[in-house]
């Protein structure tokens, strides 16, 4: 699973996405749409979600770039 983004006009919508194989091809399923990125950031809900998810992670610190990919949208 990963967090991907979908752009609609000037707005960006983050979403949780899962990859799996069907008949030998990779298929993506959107698990959850999180809402408009700008509103999530302004309200602090994005930070709250990150804090909540961190409770379940074995990683104590999350670097800005993982695998050299950074925060690029898909």
Phi and psi in radians as a Rosetta constraint file:
Dihedral C 1 N 2 CA 2 C 2 CIRCULARHARMONIC -2.719 0.35
Dihedral N 2 CA 2 C 2 N 3 CIRCULARHARMONIC 2.925 0.35
Dihedral C 2 N 3 CA 3 C 3 CIRCULARHARMONIC -1.748 0.35
Dihedral N 3 CA 3 C 3 N 4 CIRCULARHARMONIC 2.080 0.35
Dihedral C 3 N 4 CA 4 C 4 CIRCULARHARMONIC -1.956 0.35
Dihedral N 4 CA 4 C 4 N 5 CIRCULARHARMONIC 3.095 0.35
Dihedral C 4 N 5 CA 5 C 5 CIRCULARHARMONIC -2.301 0.35
Dihedral N 5 CA 5 C 5 N 6 CIRCULARHARMONIC 2.699 0.35
Dihedral C 5 N 6 CA 6 C 6 CIRCULARHARMONIC -2.236 0.35
Dihedral N 6 CA 6 C 6 N 7 CIRCULARHARMONIC 2.250 0.35
Dihedral C 6 N 7 CA 7 C 7 CIRCULARHARMONIC -1.757 0.35
Dihedral N 7 CA 7 C 7 N 8 CIRCULARHARMONIC 2.376 0.35
Dihedral C 7 N 8 CA 8 C 8 CIRCULARHARMONIC -2.313 0.35
Dihedral N 8 CA 8 C 8 N 9 CIRCULARHARMONIC 1.837 0.35
Dihedral C 8 N 9 CA 9 C 9 CIRCULARHARMONIC 1.129 0.35
Dihedral N 9 CA 9 C 9 N 10 CIRCULARHARMONIC -2.194 0.35
Dihedral C 9 N 10 CA 10 C 10 CIRCULARHARMONIC -1.645 0.35
Dihedral N 10 CA 10 C 10 N 11 CIRCULARHARMONIC 0.007 0.35
Dihedral C 10 N 11 CA 11 C 11 CIRCULARHARMONIC -1.717 0.35
Dihedral N 11 CA 11 C 11 N 12 CIRCULARHARMONIC 2.583 0.35
Dihedral C 11 N 12 CA 12 C 12 CIRCULARHARMONIC -2.088 0.35
Dihedral N 12 CA 12 C 12 N 13 CIRCULARHARMONIC 2.340 0.35
Dihedral C 12 N 13 CA 13 C 13 CIRCULARHARMONIC -2.110 0.35
Dihedral N 13 CA 13 C 13 N 14 CIRCULARHARMONIC 1.929 0.35
Dihedral C 13 N 14 CA 14 C 14 CIRCULARHARMONIC -1.314 0.35
Dihedral N 14 CA 14 C 14 N 15 CIRCULARHARMONIC 2.591 0.35
Dihedral C 14 N 15 CA 15 C 15 CIRCULARHARMONIC -2.623 0.35
Dihedral N 15 CA 15 C 15 N 16 CIRCULARHARMONIC 2.655 0.35
Dihedral C 15 N 16 CA 16 C 16 CIRCULARHARMONIC -1.601 0.35
Dihedral N 16 CA 16 C 16 N 17 CIRCULARHARMONIC 2.203 0.35
Dihedral C 16 N 17 CA 17 C 17 CIRCULARHARMONIC -2.189 0.35
Dihedral N 17 CA 17 C 17 N 18 CIRCULARHARMONIC 2.544 0.35
Dihedral C 17 N 18 CA 18 C 18 CIRCULARHARMONIC -2.187 0.35
Dihedral N 18 CA 18 C 18 N 19 CIRCULARHARMONIC 2.385 0.35
Dihedral C 18 N 19 CA 19 C 19 CIRCULARHARMONIC -1.769 0.35
Dihedral N 19 CA 19 C 19 N 20 CIRCULARHARMONIC 2.501 0.35
Dihedral C 19 N 20 CA 20 C 20 CIRCULARHARMONIC -2.715 0.35
Dihedral N 20 CA 20 C 20 N 21 CIRCULARHARMONIC 2.916 0.35
Dihedral C 20 N 21 CA 21 C 21 CIRCULARHARMONIC -1.761 0.35
Dihedral N 21 CA 21 C 21 N 22 CIRCULARHARMONIC 2.405 0.35
Dihedral C 21 N 22 CA 22 C 22 CIRCULARHARMONIC -2.315 0.35
Dihedral N 22 CA 22 C 22 N 23 CIRCULARHARMONIC 2.065 0.35
Dihedral C 22 N 23 CA 23 C 23 CIRCULARHARMONIC 0.927 0.35
Dihedral N 23 CA 23 C 23 N 24 CIRCULARHARMONIC 0.713 0.35
Dihedral C 23 N 24 CA 24 C 24 CIRCULARHARMONIC 1.400 0.35
Dihedral N 24 CA 24 C 24 N 25 CIRCULARHARMONIC 0.002 0.35
Dihedral C 24 N 25 CA 25 C 25 CIRCULARHARMONIC -1.971 0.35
Dihedral N 25 CA 25 C 25 N 26 CIRCULARHARMONIC 2.531 0.35
Dihedral C 25 N 26 CA 26 C 26 CIRCULARHARMONIC -1.390 0.35
Dihedral N 26 CA 26 C 26 N 27 CIRCULARHARMONIC 2.249 0.35
Dihedral C 26 N 27 CA 27 C 27 CIRCULARHARMONIC -2.120 0.35
Dihedral N 27 CA 27 C 27 N 28 CIRCULARHARMONIC 2.415 0.35
Dihedral C 27 N 28 CA 28 C 28 CIRCULARHARMONIC -1.830 0.35
Dihedral N 28 CA 28 C 28 N 29 CIRCULARHARMONIC 2.348 0.35
Dihedral C 28 N 29 CA 29 C 29 CIRCULARHARMONIC -2.052 0.35
Dihedral N 29 CA 29 C 29 N 30 CIRCULARHARMONIC 2.303 0.35
Dihedral C 29 N 30 CA 30 C 30 CIRCULARHARMONIC -1.439 0.35
Dihedral N 30 CA 30 C 30 N 31 CIRCULARHARMONIC 2.069 0.35
Dihedral C 30 N 31 CA 31 C 31 CIRCULARHARMONIC -1.419 0.35
Dihedral N 31 CA 31 C 31 N 32 CIRCULARHARMONIC -0.742 0.35
Dihedral C 31 N 32 CA 32 C 32 CIRCULARHARMONIC -2.698 0.35
Dihedral N 32 CA 32 C 32 N 33 CIRCULARHARMONIC 2.392 0.35
Dihedral C 32 N 33 CA 33 C 33 CIRCULARHARMONIC -1.628 0.35
Dihedral N 33 CA 33 C 33 N 34 CIRCULARHARMONIC 2.265 0.35
Dihedral C 33 N 34 CA 34 C 34 CIRCULARHARMONIC -1.649 0.35
Dihedral N 34 CA 34 C 34 N 35 CIRCULARHARMONIC -0.183 0.35
Dihedral C 34 N 35 CA 35 C 35 CIRCULARHARMONIC 1.918 0.35
Dihedral N 35 CA 35 C 35 N 36 CIRCULARHARMONIC -3.007 0.35
Dihedral C 35 N 36 CA 36 C 36 CIRCULARHARMONIC -1.300 0.35
Dihedral N 36 CA 36 C 36 N 37 CIRCULARHARMONIC 2.275 0.35
Dihedral C 36 N 37 CA 37 C 37 CIRCULARHARMONIC -1.036 0.35
Dihedral N 37 CA 37 C 37 N 38 CIRCULARHARMONIC -0.764 0.35
Dihedral C 37 N 38 CA 38 C 38 CIRCULARHARMONIC -1.074 0.35
Dihedral N 38 CA 38 C 38 N 39 CIRCULARHARMONIC -0.702 0.35
Dihedral C 38 N 39 CA 39 C 39 CIRCULARHARMONIC -1.248 0.35
Dihedral N 39 CA 39 C 39 N 40 CIRCULARHARMONIC -0.650 0.35
Dihedral C 39 N 40 CA 40 C 40 CIRCULARHARMONIC -1.103 0.35
Dihedral N 40 CA 40 C 40 N 41 CIRCULARHARMONIC -0.708 0.35
Dihedral C 40 N 41 CA 41 C 41 CIRCULARHARMONIC -1.219 0.35
Dihedral N 41 CA 41 C 41 N 42 CIRCULARHARMONIC -0.786 0.35
Dihedral C 41 N 42 CA 42 C 42 CIRCULARHARMONIC -1.090 0.35
Dihedral N 42 CA 42 C 42 N 43 CIRCULARHARMONIC -0.684 0.35
Dihedral C 42 N 43 CA 43 C 43 CIRCULARHARMONIC -1.446 0.35
Dihedral N 43 CA 43 C 43 N 44 CIRCULARHARMONIC -0.232 0.35
Dihedral C 43 N 44 CA 44 C 44 CIRCULARHARMONIC 1.463 0.35
Dihedral N 44 CA 44 C 44 N 45 CIRCULARHARMONIC 0.036 0.35
Dihedral C 44 N 45 CA 45 C 45 CIRCULARHARMONIC -1.192 0.35
Dihedral N 45 CA 45 C 45 N 46 CIRCULARHARMONIC -0.525 0.35
Dihedral C 45 N 46 CA 46 C 46 CIRCULARHARMONIC -1.162 0.35
Dihedral N 46 CA 46 C 46 N 47 CIRCULARHARMONIC -0.779 0.35
Dihedral C 46 N 47 CA 47 C 47 CIRCULARHARMONIC -1.100 0.35
Dihedral N 47 CA 47 C 47 N 48 CIRCULARHARMONIC -0.684 0.35
Dihedral C 47 N 48 CA 48 C 48 CIRCULARHARMONIC -1.106 0.35
Dihedral N 48 CA 48 C 48 N 49 CIRCULARHARMONIC -0.741 0.35
Dihedral C 48 N 49 CA 49 C 49 CIRCULARHARMONIC -1.108 0.35
Dihedral N 49 CA 49 C 49 N 50 CIRCULARHARMONIC -0.759 0.35
Dihedral C 49 N 50 CA 50 C 50 CIRCULARHARMONIC -1.073 0.35
Dihedral N 50 CA 50 C 50 N 51 CIRCULARHARMONIC -0.743 0.35
Dihedral C 50 N 51 CA 51 C 51 CIRCULARHARMONIC -1.097 0.35
Dihedral N 51 CA 51 C 51 N 52 CIRCULARHARMONIC -0.720 0.35
Dihedral C 51 N 52 CA 52 C 52 CIRCULARHARMONIC -1.135 0.35
Dihedral N 52 CA 52 C 52 N 53 CIRCULARHARMONIC -0.765 0.35
Dihedral C 52 N 53 CA 53 C 53 CIRCULARHARMONIC -1.173 0.35
Dihedral N 53 CA 53 C 53 N 54 CIRCULARHARMONIC -0.570 0.35
Dihedral C 53 N 54 CA 54 C 54 CIRCULARHARMONIC -1.049 0.35
Dihedral N 54 CA 54 C 54 N 55 CIRCULARHARMONIC -0.502 0.35
Dihedral C 54 N 55 CA 55 C 55 CIRCULARHARMONIC -1.048 0.35
Dihedral N 55 CA 55 C 55 N 56 CIRCULARHARMONIC -0.480 0.35
Dihedral C 55 N 56 CA 56 C 56 CIRCULARHARMONIC -1.709 0.35
Dihedral N 56 CA 56 C 56 N 57 CIRCULARHARMONIC -0.042 0.35
Dihedral C 56 N 57 CA 57 C 57 CIRCULARHARMONIC -1.604 0.35
Dihedral N 57 CA 57 C 57 N 58 CIRCULARHARMONIC 2.544 0.35
Dihedral C 57 N 58 CA 58 C 58 CIRCULARHARMONIC -1.499 0.35
Dihedral N 58 CA 58 C 58 N 59 CIRCULARHARMONIC -0.189 0.35
Dihedral C 58 N 59 CA 59 C 59 CIRCULARHARMONIC -1.472 0.35
Dihedral N 59 CA 59 C 59 N 60 CIRCULARHARMONIC 2.239 0.35
Dihedral C 59 N 60 CA 60 C 60 CIRCULARHARMONIC -1.511 0.35
Dihedral N 60 CA 60 C 60 N 61 CIRCULARHARMONIC -0.456 0.35
Dihedral C 60 N 61 CA 61 C 61 CIRCULARHARMONIC -2.379 0.35
Dihedral N 61 CA 61 C 61 N 62 CIRCULARHARMONIC 2.388 0.35
Dihedral C 61 N 62 CA 62 C 62 CIRCULARHARMONIC -1.894 0.35
Dihedral N 62 CA 62 C 62 N 63 CIRCULARHARMONIC 2.038 0.35
Dihedral C 62 N 63 CA 63 C 63 CIRCULARHARMONIC -1.205 0.35
Dihedral N 63 CA 63 C 63 N 64 CIRCULARHARMONIC 2.772 0.35
Dihedral C 63 N 64 CA 64 C 64 CIRCULARHARMONIC -1.106 0.35
Dihedral N 64 CA 64 C 64 N 65 CIRCULARHARMONIC -0.619 0.35
Dihedral C 64 N 65 CA 65 C 65 CIRCULARHARMONIC -2.136 0.35
Dihedral N 65 CA 65 C 65 N 66 CIRCULARHARMONIC 2.207 0.35
Dihedral C 65 N 66 CA 66 C 66 CIRCULARHARMONIC -2.029 0.35
Dihedral N 66 CA 66 C 66 N 67 CIRCULARHARMONIC 2.174 0.35
Dihedral C 66 N 67 CA 67 C 67 CIRCULARHARMONIC 1.155 0.35
Dihedral N 67 CA 67 C 67 N 68 CIRCULARHARMONIC 0.375 0.35
Dihedral C 67 N 68 CA 68 C 68 CIRCULARHARMONIC 1.267 0.35
Dihedral N 68 CA 68 C 68 N 69 CIRCULARHARMONIC 0.140 0.35
Dihedral C 68 N 69 CA 69 C 69 CIRCULARHARMONIC -1.634 0.35
Dihedral N 69 CA 69 C 69 N 70 CIRCULARHARMONIC -0.411 0.35
Dihedral C 69 N 70 CA 70 C 70 CIRCULARHARMONIC 1.183 0.35
Dihedral N 70 CA 70 C 70 N 71 CIRCULARHARMONIC -2.614 0.35
Dihedral C 70 N 71 CA 71 C 71 CIRCULARHARMONIC -1.898 0.35
Dihedral N 71 CA 71 C 71 N 72 CIRCULARHARMONIC 0.736 0.35
Dihedral C 71 N 72 CA 72 C 72 CIRCULARHARMONIC -1.317 0.35
Dihedral N 72 CA 72 C 72 N 73 CIRCULARHARMONIC 2.514 0.35
Dihedral C 72 N 73 CA 73 C 73 CIRCULARHARMONIC -1.367 0.35
Dihedral N 73 CA 73 C 73 N 74 CIRCULARHARMONIC 2.809 0.35
